Amino acid sequence: MASTIYDEIFETNYNYIISVIQKNEMFGYLQSDGKELVTPIYEEAFDVFDFALEPLEDVN
């Protein structure tokens, strides 16, 4: 399957989100239940993630 610009956007943003989550875990920003990060950059990452998915949803 050929790579599209959407694939590249998705991969770039996915890698960014993973790095944000890893940094948050490293610095202990996970809450005790392990499900929610308390730092604002986590929310920002998922805003970027949602933006990356929008073109994919339009295509499908």
Buried (B, 14 or more C-beta within 10 A) or exposed (E): EEEEEBEEBBEEBBEBBEEBBEBBEEEEBBEEEEEEBEBEEBEEBEEBBEEBBEBEEEEE
